[in-house]
């Protein structure tokens, strides 16, 4: 069961452990969880808390089952079956505040506390003054870290490494998210923005493990954050850069679309204006043609009317002429003059040639 307040050090090499012979023999009754068992000790069922190892909670009254808690319990059960003979080795303090016996548990000469840590199902913890098994458990934990086992693996989604990898992978997947069309850019921006929000949330969830009630994952995070924080920060920076590029591209594409729309609108307006002008010219030409036609028709009508009037006037004159009394023309009687030289040209009406002085003439 997890207990708050542990202190971890960087030791990886365990000093020689004291012999298990300084403890006492016992028989396994049952396993409570990954780091707590019940053993028959001299005929008395005794709750034993394994020293210097902390596994995820499964039985805490105020906490849910923690990541790999059930797996840790099952692993401890696989090591300590009811009826198995074990040796309990003690340290300075024999009991914890809950009255449980604190001990290192040996089976067949192997320290079960360290075996659990080597499987990646528990972390080394130190509660002074009990430090007897800490170095060996810490060395086993380091083996699990190096091998990516259990709490240090990425194959289970709830582990710290899996959460960190998920946060990083979600951001790194955005590297090639630079589509061409404005609609695709808008969609990509939504994807990138959502990934950044999710990445920040996952990073915050990991960093919240510092000092959290989940002592085991807090310890795992403390051992791995120096590796994962720079990676997450770099992935976040790349995602922010992609978002910036997409935003710039979206702005450029939107502007280009607006300009194309404005150009098209101007073209449509110009075409409409030209069409209206052509229609006005055609209308003016039609009106001029109609006016010319009207004038020609009016002129023709006036000419017909004038011709008709002249014809009527001629007819009226003819009628008047025909209605007037007819007159007989009589040639004027000319008095005969004596011919020059006594001659006479009685009845001569032709041209006359007068002699000088004009008193006599003769036919010319």
C-alpha positions in Angstrom: 0.0 0.0 0.0 1.3 3.5 -0.9 2.5 5.7 2.0 3.3 9.4 1.5 6.6 11.0 2.5 9.2 8.7 1.0 12.6 10.0 -0.1 14.3 8.4 -3.1 18.1 8.6 -3.8 20.1 7.7 -6.9 21.8 4.6 -5.5 21.8 1.7 -7.9 24.2 -0.7 -6.2 22.9 -2.5 -3.1 25.2 -3.0 -0.2 25.5 -6.5 1.2 22.2 -7.3 2.9 22.0 -8.7 6.4 21.3 -12.4 6.6 17.7 -13.3 6.8 18.5 -15.4 9.8 18.1 -12.4 12.0 14.4 -12.5 11.3 11.8 -15.2 11.8 10.1 -17.9 9.7 6.5 -17.5 8.7 3.8 -19.0 6.4 1.9 -17.0 3.8 -1.8 -16.9 4.6 -2.9 -14.5 1.8 -1.9 -11.5 -0.3 -3.7 -8.2 0.4 -2.2 -6.1 -2.3 1.2 -5.7 -4.1 3.1 -4.7 -1.0 1.1 -6.1 1.9 0.4 -9.7 3.0 -0.9 -11.7 5.9 1.4 -14.3 7.3 1.2 -16.9 10.1 3.9 -15.9 12.5 4.2 -18.4 15.4 0.5 -19.2 15.1 -0.7 -15.7 14.8 -2.0 -14.1 11.6 0.1 -11.0 11.2 -0.3 -8.2 8.6 3.2 -7.6 7.0 4.0 -4.5 5.1 7.0 -5.1 2.8 9.8 -2.6 3.5 11.2 -0.1 1.1 8.8 -1.0 -1.8 5.6 0.8 -2.7 3.1 -0.6 -5.2 0.0 1.0 -6.7 -3.1 1.2 -4.5 -6.0 -1.3 -4.8 -7.6 -1.3 -1.4 -7.3 2.3 -0.2 -10.7 3.5 1.2 -10.4 6.9 -0.3 -8.7 6.3 -3.6 -9.6 4.4 -6.8 -7.5 1.4 -8.0 -4.3 2.9 -9.4 -2.5 2.2 -12.6 -1.2 -1.4 -12.5 -2.4 -1.9 -9.0 -4.3 -5.1 -9.9 -1.3 -6.3 -11.8 1.0 -5.7 -8.9 -1.3 -7.6 -6.6 -1.5 -10.5 -9.0 2.3 -10.5 -9.4 2.8 -10.7 -5.6 0.3 -13.5 -5.4 2.3 -15.4 -8.1 5.3 -15.1 -5.8 3.7 -15.8 -2.5 1.0 -18.4 -2.5 -0.9 -19.4 0.6 1.1 -22.0 2.6 4.5 -20.9 1.2 7.3 -20.7 3.8 9.0 -17.3 4.0 11.6 -15.6 6.1 10.9 -12.1 7.6 13.8 -9.8 8.1 13.4 -6.7 10.2 15.0 -3.2 10.5 15.1 -0.6 13.2 11.3 0.1 13.4 9.2 -3.1 13.6 5.7 -1.6 13.2 4.2 1.3 11.1 1.6 3.8 12.4 -1.2 1.3 11.3 0.2 -1.5 13.5 1.5 -3.5 10.6 4.8 -5.5 10.9 7.5 -4.0 8.7 9.8 -6.5 7.1 11.8 -7.7 4.2 10.2 -10.9 2.9 12.5 -13.7 1.6 11.4 -16.7 -0.3 13.9 -19.3 -1.4 16.6 -16.8 -0.5 15.3 -14.1 -2.9 14.1 -10.7 -1.5 10.4 -10.5 -2.7 10.5 -6.7 -2.1 13.1 -6.3 -4.8 11.5 -8.9 -7.1 8.4 -6.8 -7.2 10.5 -3.7 -8.1 12.4 -5.6 -10.8 9.1 -6.4 -12.5 8.3 -2.7 -12.7 5.3 -3.1 -10.4 6.6 -1.0 -7.5 9.1 1.8 -6.6 11.7 2.1 -4.0 10.7 4.2 -0.9 12.6 5.2 2.1 11.1 5.8 5.5 13.8 6.6 8.0 15.2 5.0 10.0 14.3 1.8 8.0 16.6 1.7 5.1 17.9 -1.8 5.2 16.4 -3.0 1.9 16.2 0.3 0.1 19.4 0.0 -2.0 18.5 -3.5 -3.2 15.0 -2.5 -4.1 16.2 0.7 -5.9 18.7 -1.3 -7.9 15.9 -3.6 -9.0 13.7 -0.6 -9.9 16.5 0.7 -12.1 16.6 -2.6 -13.9 12.9 -2.2 -14.6 13.4 1.4 -15.8 16.2 0.3 -18.1 14.0 -2.5 -19.5 10.9 -0.4 -19.8 8.9 -2.9 -17.6 5.6 -2.4 -15.9 5.2 1.2 -14.6 8.2 2.2 -16.8 6.8 0.7 -20.0 4.7 2.3 -22.7 2.4 -0.7 -23.4 -0.2 0.3 -20.8 -1.9 3.6 -21.4 -2.0 4.7 -17.8 1.7 4.6 -17.1 3.8 7.7 -17.0 6.0 6.8 -20.0 2.9 5.9 -22.0 1.2 9.2 -21.1 4.4 11.1 -22.1 4.8 9.2 -25.3 1.2 9.8 -26.1 1.5 13.6 -25.5 4.7 13.7 -27.7 3.3 11.5 -30.4 0.1 13.5 -30.7 2.1 16.6 -31.3 4.8 15.1 -33.6 2.0 13.7 -35.8 1.4 17.3 -36.9 4.7 17.7 -38.7 3.3 17.3 -42.2 0.0 19.0 -41.6 0.3 21.7 -44.2 -2.6 21.3 -46.8 -3.1 23.4 -49.9 -6.7 24.6 -50.1 -8.1 27.2 -47.7 -10.8 24.8 -46.5 -8.2 22.1 -45.8 -6.0 24.7 -44.0 -9.0 25.6 -41.8 -9.6 21.9 -41.0 -5.9 21.3 -40.3 -5.8 24.3 -38.0 -8.6 22.8 -36.0 -6.7 19.5 -35.8 -3.5 21.3 -34.7 -5.2 23.5 -32.2 -7.0 20.4 -30.7 -3.7 18.5 -30.5 -2.0 21.4 -28.8 -4.8 21.7 -26.2 -4.6 17.9 -25.7 -0.8 18.0 -25.4 -1.0 20.8 -22.9 -3.6 18.9 -20.9 -1.5 15.7 -20.9 1.7 17.6 -20.0 -0.2 19.3 -17.1 -1.6 15.9 -15.9 2.0 14.5 -15.8 3.4 17.6 -14.0 0.5 17.4 -11.6 1.9 14.1 -10.4 4.5 16.0 -8.4 3.4 15.8 -4.9 0.1 14.1 -5.8 -1.6 11.4 -3.8 -0.5 8.8 -6.4 2.9 8.1 -4.7 3.9 5.4 -7.1 3.3 7.3 -10.3 4.7 10.4 -8.7 7.9 8.6 -8.0 8.0 7.2 -11.6 7.4 10.8 -12.9 10.2 12.1 -10.7 12.6 9.6 -12.2 11.6 10.2 -15.8 10.6 13.9 -16.1 14.1 15.1 -16.8 13.9 13.0 -20.0 10.3 13.7 -20.9 9.8 17.4 -20.2 12.4 18.6 -22.8 10.8 16.2 -25.4 7.3 17.4 -24.7 8.5 21.1 -24.7 10.2 20.6 -28.1 7.1 18.8 -29.5 4.9 21.6 -28.2 7.2 24.2 -29.9 7.0 22.4 -33.2 3.3 22.2 -33.0 3.1 25.9 -32.2 5.3 26.6 -35.2 3.0 24.5 -37.4 0.0 26.3 -36.1 1.6 29.7 -36.8 2.5 28.6 -40.4 -1.1 27.3 -41.0 -2.6 30.5 -39.6 -0.4 32.6 -41.9 -1.3 30.4 -44.8 -5.0 30.6 -44.0 -4.8 34.4 -43.8 -3.0 34.5 -47.1 -5.5 32.1 -48.7 -8.5 34.0 -47.3 -7.0 37.3 -48.6 -6.4 35.8 -52.0 -9.9 34.5 -52.0 -11.3 37.9 -51.1 -9.2 39.6 -53.8 -10.4 37.0 -56.4 -14.0 37.6 -55.3 -13.5 41.4 -55.5 -11.9 41.1 -58.9 -14.8 38.9 -60.1 -17.3 41.3 -58.6 -15.6 44.2 -60.4 -15.6 42.2 -63.7 -19.3 41.4 -63.3 -20.0 45.1 -62.5 -18.0 46.3 -65.5 -19.7 43.8 -67.7 -23.1 44.9 -66.4 -22.1 48.6 -67.0 -21.0 47.8 -70.5 -24.2 45.9 -71.1 -26.2 48.8 -69.8 -24.3 51.2 -71.9 -24.8 49.0 -75.0 -28.5 48.8 -74.2 -28.7 52.6 -73.8 -26.9 53.1 -77.2 -29.2 50.5 -78.8 -32.2 52.2 -77.3 -31.0 55.6 -78.4 -30.4 54.3 -81.9 -33.8 52.6 -81.9 -35.4 55.9 -80.8 -33.4 57.9 -83.5 -34.4 55.4 -86.1 -38.1 55.5 -85.0 -37.9 59.3 -85.0 -36.4 59.3 -88.5 -39.1 56.9 -89.6 -41.8 59.1 -88.0 -40.4 62.2 -89.7 -40.2 60.4 -93.1 -43.7 59.2 -92.6 -44.9 62.7 -91.7 -43.0 64.2 -94.7 -44.5 61.6 -97.0 -47.9 62.3 -95.5 -47.4 66.1 -96.0 -46.2 65.6 -99.5 -49.3 63.4 -100.3 -51.5 66.0 -98.7 -49.8 68.8 -100.7 -50.1 66.8 -103.9 -53.7 66.1 -103.2 -54.3 69.8 -102.5 -52.6 70.8 -105.7 -54.6 68.2 -107.6 -57.8 69.5 -106.0 -56.9 73.1 -106.8 -56.3 72.1 -110.4 -59.6 70.3 -110.6 -61.3 73.3 -109.1 -59.7 75.6 -111.6 -60.6 73.3 -114.4 -64.2 73.3 -113.2 -64.2 77.0 -113.0 -62.7 77.4 -116.4 -65.2 75.0 -117.9 -68.0 76.7 -116.2 -67.1 80.3 -117.5 -68.8 81.6 -120.7 -66.8 81.1 -123.8 -65.5 84.2 -125.8 -64.9 84.5 -129.6 -61.7 86.0 -130.6 -61.7 88.6 -133.3 -58.6 90.0 -134.8 -58.5 93.7 -134.5 -59.3 95.6 -137.7 -56.4 97.5 -138.9 -56.8 100.7 -140.8 -55.0 100.5 -144.1 -52.5 103.1 -144.8 -51.5 104.3 -148.1 -48.5 102.6 -149.4 -45.4 104.5 -149.9 -45.3 105.7 -153.4 -49.1 105.5 -153.6 -49.3 101.8 -153.2 -51.7 100.1 -150.7 -51.2 96.9 -148.6 -54.7 96.4 -147.5 -55.1 93.4 -145.2 -51.4 92.9 -144.7 -50.6 91.9 -141.2 -47.0 90.8 -141.5 -43.8 92.7 -140.6 -43.4 96.2 -141.8 -40.3 98.0 -142.8 -40.6 101.7 -142.4 -38.9 104.3 -144.4 -36.8 106.9 -142.7 -39.0 109.2 -140.7 -41.6 106.4 -140.1 -44.3 107.8 -142.2 -44.3 105.1 -144.9 -43.6 101.4 -144.9 -43.7 98.4 -146.9 -43.8 94.7 -146.3 -40.6 93.4 -145.2 
